[in-house]
Amino acid sequence: MCLACEEQEYFFRVWCVDFLARGEMPPGVTTDDLLAMGLPLPKSANGGTAQESGVSGRQHAEPPATAFSCDSPDE
């Protein structure tokens, strides 16, 4: 993975963790995405998970067509 991709992945995780720290689901991110990154699901105010409080696990925004895509080989 190139340095730009690693940096983008790092800052995306930091962005997600910021939402999770407030007990919110990051917009455009599914529960499956969070679990794949090894992040916990957000907790609602009553102690349950966001899934139980009505936040859909199927929420997921498609990346814009101009999104960065790395073409460097994995080494």
LUMDO-423508 format. One record per atom (N, C-alpha, C, CB): residue in one letter; atom name; x, y, z. Coordinates in Angstrom, 1 decimal, padded with zeros to 4 digits. Glycine has a CB too. Example, Ala and Ser with C-alpha at 12.3 -4.5 7.8 and 13.67 -1.06 7.14 Angstrom:
{"A", "N", {013.2, -005.7, 007.8}}
{"A", "CA", {012.3, -004.5, 007.8}}
{"A", "C", {013.2, -003.3, 007.8}}
{"A", "CB", {011.3, -004.5, 009.0}}
{"S", "N", {012.8, -002.2, 007.1}}
{"S", "CA", {013.7, -001.1, 007.1}}
{"S", "C", {012.9, 000.0, 007.9}}
{"S", "CB", {014.1, -000.6, 005.7}}
//
This chain:
{"M", "N", {000.9, -001.2, 000.0}}
{"M", "CA", {000.0, 000.0, 000.0}}
{"M", "C", {000.9, 001.2, 000.0}}
{"M", "CB", {-001.0, 000.0, 001.2}}
{"C", "N", {000.6, 002.2, -000.8}}
{"C", "CA", {001.4, 003.4, -000.9}}
{"C", "C", {001.1, 004.3, 000.3}}
{"C", "CB", {001.1, 004.2, -002.2}}
{"L", "N", {002.0, 005.3, 000.5}}
{"L", "CA", {001.9, 006.2, 001.7}}
{"L", "C", {000.6, 007.0, 001.7}}
{"L", "CB", {003.1, 007.1, 001.7}}
{"A", "N", {000.2, 007.4, 000.5}}
{"A", "CA", {-001.1, 008.2, 000.4}}
{"A", "C", {-002.3, 007.3, 000.9}}
{"A", "CB", {-001.3, 008.7, -001.0}}
{"C", "N", {-002.3, 006.0, 000.5}}
{"C", "CA", {-003.4, 005.1, 000.9}}
{"C", "C", {-003.4, 004.9, 002.4}}
{"C", "CB", {-003.3, 003.8, 000.1}}
{"E", "N", {-002.2, 004.7, 002.9}}
{"E", "CA", {-002.0, 004.4, 004.3}}
{"E", "C", {-002.5, 005.6, 005.1}}
{"E", "CB", {-000.6, 004.1, 004.7}}
{"E", "N", {-002.2, 006.8, 004.6}}
{"E", "CA", {-002.6, 008.1, 005.3}}
{"E", "C", {-004.1, 008.2, 005.2}}
{"E", "CB", {-001.9, 009.3, 004.7}}
{"Q", "N", {-004.7, 008.0, 004.1}}
{"Q", "CA", {-006.1, 008.1, 003.9}}
{"Q", "C", {-006.8, 007.1, 004.8}}
{"Q", "CB", {-006.5, 007.8, 002.4}}
{"E", "N", {-006.3, 005.9, 004.9}}
{"E", "CA", {-007.0, 004.9, 005.8}}
{"E", "C", {-006.9, 005.3, 007.2}}
{"E", "CB", {-006.3, 003.5, 005.6}}
{"Y", "N", {-005.7, 005.8, 007.6}}
{"Y", "CA", {-005.5, 006.3, 009.0}}
{"Y", "C", {-006.5, 007.4, 009.4}}
{"Y", "CB", {-004.1, 006.7, 009.2}}
{"F", "N", {-006.6, 008.4, 008.5}}
{"F", "CA", {-007.5, 009.5, 008.8}}
{"F", "C", {-009.0, 009.1, 008.8}}
{"F", "CB", {-007.2, 010.7, 007.9}}
{"F", "N", {-009.3, 008.1, 007.9}}
{"F", "CA", {-010.7, 007.7, 007.9}}
{"F", "C", {-011.0, 007.0, 009.2}}
{"F", "CB", {-010.9, 006.7, 006.7}}
{"R", "N", {-010.1, 006.2, 009.7}}
{"R", "CA", {-010.3, 005.5, 011.0}}
{"R", "C", {-010.5, 006.6, 012.1}}
{"R", "CB", {-009.1, 004.6, 011.4}}
{"V", "N", {-009.6, 007.6, 012.1}}
{"V", "CA", {-009.7, 008.7, 013.1}}
{"V", "C", {-011.0, 009.4, 013.0}}
{"V", "CB", {-008.5, 009.7, 013.0}}
{"W", "N", {-011.5, 009.6, 011.8}}
{"W", "CA", {-012.8, 010.3, 011.6}}
{"W", "C", {-013.9, 009.4, 012.2}}
{"W", "CB", {-013.0, 010.5, 010.1}}
{"C", "N", {-013.9, 008.1, 011.9}}
{"C", "CA", {-014.9, 007.2, 012.4}}
{"C", "C", {-014.8, 007.1, 014.0}}
{"C", "CB", {-014.7, 005.8, 011.9}}
{"V", "N", {-013.7, 007.1, 014.5}}
{"V", "CA", {-013.5, 007.0, 016.0}}
{"V", "C", {-014.1, 008.2, 016.7}}
{"V", "CB", {-012.0, 006.8, 016.4}}
{"D", "N", {-013.9, 009.4, 016.0}}
{"D", "CA", {-014.5, 010.6, 016.6}}
{"D", "C", {-016.0, 010.5, 016.7}}
{"D", "CB", {-014.1, 011.8, 015.7}}
{"F", "N", {-016.7, 010.0, 015.7}}
{"F", "CA", {-018.1, 009.8, 015.8}}
{"F", "C", {-018.5, 008.8, 016.8}}
{"F", "CB", {-018.7, 009.3, 014.4}}
{"L", "N", {-017.7, 007.7, 016.9}}
{"L", "CA", {-018.0, 006.6, 017.8}}
{"L", "C", {-017.8, 007.1, 019.3}}
{"L", "CB", {-017.1, 005.4, 017.6}}
{"A", "N", {-016.9, 008.0, 019.5}}
{"A", "CA", {-016.6, 008.5, 020.8}}
{"A", "C", {-017.8, 009.3, 021.3}}
{"A", "CB", {-015.4, 009.4, 020.9}}
{"R", "N", {-018.6, 009.9, 020.4}}
{"R", "CA", {-019.8, 010.7, 020.7}}
{"R", "C", {-021.0, 009.8, 020.8}}
{"R", "CB", {-020.0, 011.8, 019.7}}
{"G", "N", {-020.8, 008.5, 020.5}}
{"G", "CA", {-022.0, 007.6, 020.5}}
{"G", "C", {-022.8, 007.7, 019.2}}
{"G", "CB", {-022.9, 007.9, 021.7}}
{"E", "N", {-022.2, 008.2, 018.1}}
{"E", "CA", {-022.9, 008.3, 016.9}}
{"E", "C", {-022.3, 007.4, 015.8}}
{"E", "CB", {-022.8, 009.8, 016.4}}
{"M", "N", {-023.2, 007.0, 014.9}}
{"M", "CA", {-022.7, 006.2, 013.7}}
{"M", "C", {-022.2, 007.1, 012.7}}
{"M", "CB", {-023.9, 005.3, 013.2}}
{"P", "N", {-020.9, 006.9, 012.2}}
{"P", "CA", {-020.4, 007.7, 011.1}}
{"P", "C", {-021.3, 007.6, 009.9}}
{"P", "CB", {-018.9, 007.3, 010.8}}
{"P", "N", {-021.6, 008.8, 009.2}}
{"P", "CA", {-022.4, 008.7, 008.0}}
{"P", "C", {-021.7, 008.0, 006.9}}
{"P", "CB", {-022.7, 010.2, 007.6}}
{"G", "N", {-022.5, 007.2, 006.2}}
{"G", "CA", {-022.0, 006.4, 005.1}}
{"G", "C", {-021.2, 005.2, 005.4}}
{"G", "CB", {-021.2, 007.3, 004.3}}
{"V", "N", {-021.2, 004.8, 006.7}}
{"V", "CA", {-020.4, 003.6, 007.2}}
{"V", "C", {-021.4, 002.6, 007.7}}
{"V", "CB", {-019.3, 004.0, 008.2}}
{"T", "N", {-021.3, 001.4, 007.4}}
{"T", "CA", {-022.1, 000.3, 007.9}}
{"T", "C", {-021.5, -000.3, 009.1}}
{"T", "CB", {-022.4, -000.8, 006.8}}
{"T", "N", {-022.3, -001.1, 009.9}}
{"T", "CA", {-021.8, -001.8, 011.0}}
{"T", "C", {-020.8, -002.8, 010.6}}
{"T", "CB", {-022.9, -002.5, 011.8}}
{"D", "N", {-021.0, -003.4, 009.4}}
{"D", "CA", {-020.0, -004.4, 008.9}}
{"D", "C", {-018.7, -003.7, 008.6}}
{"D", "CB", {-020.6, -005.0, 007.6}}
{"D", "N", {-018.7, -002.4, 008.1}}
{"D", "CA", {-017.5, -001.7, 007.9}}
{"D", "C", {-016.7, -001.5, 009.2}}
{"D", "CB", {-017.8, -000.3, 007.2}}
{"L", "N", {-017.5, -001.1, 010.2}}
{"L", "CA", {-016.8, -000.8, 011.5}}
{"L", "C", {-016.2, -002.1, 012.1}}
{"L", "CB", {-017.8, -000.3, 012.5}}
{"L", "N", {-016.9, -003.2, 012.0}}
{"L", "CA", {-016.4, -004.5, 012.5}}
{"L", "C", {-015.2, -004.9, 011.7}}
{"L", "CB", {-017.5, -005.5, 012.4}}
{"A", "N", {-015.2, -004.7, 010.4}}
{"A", "CA", {-014.1, -005.1, 009.5}}
{"A", "C", {-012.8, -004.3, 009.9}}
{"A", "CB", {-014.4, -004.9, 008.0}}
{"M", "N", {-013.0, -003.0, 010.4}}
{"M", "CA", {-011.9, -002.2, 010.8}}
{"M", "C", {-011.5, -002.5, 012.2}}
{"M", "CB", {-012.2, -000.7, 010.6}}
{"G", "N", {-012.2, -003.3, 012.9}}
{"G", "CA", {-011.9, -003.7, 014.3}}
{"G", "C", {-012.4, -002.6, 015.3}}
{"G", "CB", {-010.4, -003.9, 014.5}}
{"L", "N", {-013.3, -001.8, 014.8}}
{"L", "CA", {-013.9, -000.7, 015.7}}
{"L", "C", {-015.2, -001.2, 016.4}}
{"L", "CB", {-014.1, 000.6, 014.9}}
{"P", "N", {-015.5, -000.7, 017.6}}
{"P", "CA", {-016.7, -001.1, 018.2}}
{"P", "C", {-017.9, -000.4, 017.6}}
{"P", "CB", {-016.6, -000.8, 019.7}}
{"L", "N", {-019.1, -000.9, 017.9}}
{"L", "CA", {-020.3, -000.2, 017.4}}
{"L", "C", {-020.6, 000.9, 018.4}}
{"L", "CB", {-021.5, -001.3, 017.3}}
{"P", "N", {-021.2, 002.0, 018.0}}
{"P", "CA", {-021.5, 003.1, 018.9}}
{"P", "C", {-022.6, 002.7, 019.9}}
{"P", "CB", {-022.0, 004.3, 018.1}}
{"K", "N", {-022.5, 003.2, 021.1}}
{"K", "CA", {-023.5, 003.0, 022.2}}
{"K", "C", {-024.5, 004.1, 022.2}}
{"K", "CB", {-022.8, 002.9, 023.5}}
{"S", "N", {-025.7, 003.8, 022.3}}
{"S", "CA", {-026.8, 004.8, 022.4}}
{"S", "C", {-026.8, 005.3, 023.8}}
{"S", "CB", {-028.1, 004.2, 022.0}}
{"A", "N", {-027.6, 006.3, 024.1}}
{"A", "CA", {-027.7, 007.0, 025.4}}
{"A", "C", {-028.3, 006.0, 026.4}}
{"A", "CB", {-028.7, 008.2, 025.3}}
{"N", "N", {-029.1, 005.0, 026.0}}
{"N", "CA", {-029.7, 004.1, 027.0}}
{"N", "C", {-028.8, 002.8, 027.2}}
{"N", "CB", {-031.0, 003.7, 026.6}}
{"G", "N", {-027.6, 002.8, 026.6}}
{"G", "CA", {-026.7, 001.7, 026.9}}
{"G", "C", {-026.7, 000.6, 025.8}}
{"G", "CB", {-027.0, 001.1, 028.2}}
{"G", "N", {-027.7, 000.7, 024.9}}
{"G", "CA", {-027.7, -000.3, 023.8}}
{"G", "C", {-026.8, 000.1, 022.7}}
{"G", "CB", {-029.2, -000.5, 023.3}}
{"T", "N", {-026.7, -000.7, 021.7}}
{"T", "CA", {-026.0, -000.3, 020.5}}
{"T", "C", {-026.8, 000.5, 019.6}}
{"T", "CB", {-025.4, -001.6, 019.7}}
{"A", "N", {-026.1, 001.2, 018.6}}
{"A", "CA", {-026.9, 002.0, 017.7}}
{"A", "C", {-027.8, 001.2, 016.8}}
{"A", "CB", {-025.9, 002.8, 016.8}}
{"Q", "N", {-027.5, -000.1, 016.6}}
{"Q", "CA", {-028.3, -000.9, 015.8}}
{"Q", "C", {-029.7, -001.1, 016.5}}
{"Q", "CB", {-027.7, -002.3, 015.6}}
{"E", "N", {-029.7, -001.2, 017.8}}
{"E", "CA", {-030.9, -001.3, 018.6}}
{"E", "C", {-031.7, 000.0, 018.7}}
{"E", "CB", {-030.6, -001.8, 020.0}}
{"S", "N", {-031.0, 001.1, 018.5}}
{"S", "CA", {-031.7, 002.4, 018.7}}
{"S", "C", {-032.2, 003.0, 017.4}}
{"S", "CB", {-030.7, 003.4, 019.2}}
{"G", "N", {-032.2, 002.2, 016.3}}
{"G", "CA", {-032.9, 002.6, 015.1}}
{"G", "C", {-031.9, 003.0, 014.0}}
{"G", "CB", {-033.8, 003.7, 015.3}}
{"V", "N", {-030.6, 003.0, 014.2}}
{"V", "CA", {-029.7, 003.3, 013.1}}
{"V", "C", {-029.5, 002.0, 012.3}}
{"V", "CB", {-028.3, 003.8, 013.7}}
{"S", "N", {-029.8, 002.2, 011.0}}
{"S", "CA", {-029.8, 001.0, 010.1}}
{"S", "C", {-028.3, 000.6, 009.8}}
{"S", "CB", {-030.5, 001.3, 008.8}}
{"G", "N", {-028.1, -000.7, 009.8}}
{"G", "CA", {-026.8, -001.3, 009.5}}
{"G", "C", {-026.6, -001.3, 008.0}}
{"G", "CB", {-026.7, -002.7, 010.0}}
{"R", "N", {-027.6, -001.0, 007.2}}
{"R", "CA", {-027.5, -000.9, 005.8}}
{"R", "C", {-027.2, 000.4, 005.2}}
{"R", "CB", {-028.8, -001.5, 005.1}}
{"Q", "N", {-027.1, 001.4, 006.1}}
{"Q", "CA", {-026.7, 002.8, 005.6}}
{"Q", "C", {-025.3, 002.7, 005.0}}
{"Q", "CB", {-026.8, 003.8, 006.7}}
{"H", "N", {-025.2, 003.1, 003.8}}
{"H", "CA", {-023.8, 003.1, 003.2}}
{"H", "C", {-023.9, 004.0, 001.9}}
{"H", "CB", {-023.4, 001.7, 002.8}}
{"A", "N", {-023.1, 005.0, 001.9}}
{"A", "CA", {-023.1, 005.9, 000.7}}
{"A", "C", {-022.0, 005.4, -000.2}}
{"A", "CB", {-022.8, 007.4, 001.2}}
{"E", "N", {-022.3, 005.5, -001.5}}
{"E", "CA", {-021.4, 005.1, -002.5}}
{"E", "C", {-020.3, 006.2, -002.6}}
{"E", "CB", {-022.1, 004.9, -003.9}}
{"P", "N", {-019.0, 005.8, -002.8}}
{"P", "CA", {-018.0, 006.8, -002.9}}
{"P", "C", {-018.2, 007.6, -004.2}}
{"P", "CB", {-016.6, 006.1, -002.9}}
{"P", "N", {-017.8, 008.9, -004.1}}
{"P", "CA", {-018.0, 009.7, -005.3}}
{"P", "C", {-017.1, 009.2, -006.4}}
{"P", "CB", {-017.7, 011.2, -005.0}}
{"A", "N", {-017.4, 009.5, -007.7}}
{"A", "CA", {-016.7, 009.1, -008.8}}
{"A", "C", {-015.3, 009.6, -008.8}}
{"A", "CB", {-017.4, 009.4, -010.1}}
{"T", "N", {-015.1, 010.8, -008.2}}
{"T", "CA", {-013.7, 011.4, -008.1}}
{"T", "C", {-012.9, 010.9, -006.9}}
{"T", "CB", {-013.9, 012.9, -008.1}}
{"A", "N", {-013.3, 009.9, -006.2}}
{"A", "CA", {-012.6, 009.4, -005.1}}
{"A", "C", {-011.2, 008.9, -005.5}}
{"A", "CB", {-013.4, 008.3, -004.4}}
{"F", "N", {-010.2, 009.1, -004.6}}
{"F", "CA", {-008.9, 008.7, -004.8}}
{"F", "C", {-008.8, 007.1, -004.9}}
{"F", "CB", {-008.0, 009.2, -003.7}}
{"S", "N", {-008.1, 006.6, -005.9}}
{"S", "CA", {-007.9, 005.2, -006.1}}
{"S", "C", {-006.5, 004.9, -006.3}}
{"S", "CB", {-008.8, 004.6, -007.2}}
{"C", "N", {-005.8, 004.2, -005.5}}
{"C", "CA", {-004.4, 003.9, -005.6}}
{"C", "C", {-004.2, 002.8, -006.6}}
{"C", "CB", {-003.8, 003.5, -004.3}}
{"D", "N", {-003.2, 003.0, -007.5}}
{"D", "CA", {-002.9, 001.9, -008.5}}
{"D", "C", {-001.5, 001.3, -008.3}}
{"D", "CB", {-003.0, 002.4, -009.9}}
{"S", "N", {-000.9, 001.6, -007.1}}
{"S", "CA", {000.4, 001.1, -006.9}}
{"S", "C", {000.3, -000.4, -006.4}}
{"S", "CB", {001.2, 001.9, -005.8}}
{"P", "N", {001.2, -001.2, -006.8}}
{"P", "CA", {001.1, -002.6, -006.4}}
{"P", "C", {001.5, -002.8, -004.9}}
{"P", "CB", {002.1, -003.5, -007.2}}
{"D", "N", {000.9, -003.8, -004.3}}
{"D", "CA", {001.2, -004.1, -002.9}}
{"D", "C", {002.6, -004.8, -002.9}}
{"D", "CB", {000.1, -005.0, -002.2}}
{"E", "N", {003.4, -004.2, -002.1}}
{"E", "CA", {004.8, -004.8, -001.9}}
{"E", "C", {005.1, -005.0, -000.5}}
{"E", "CB", {005.8, -003.9, -002.6}}
//
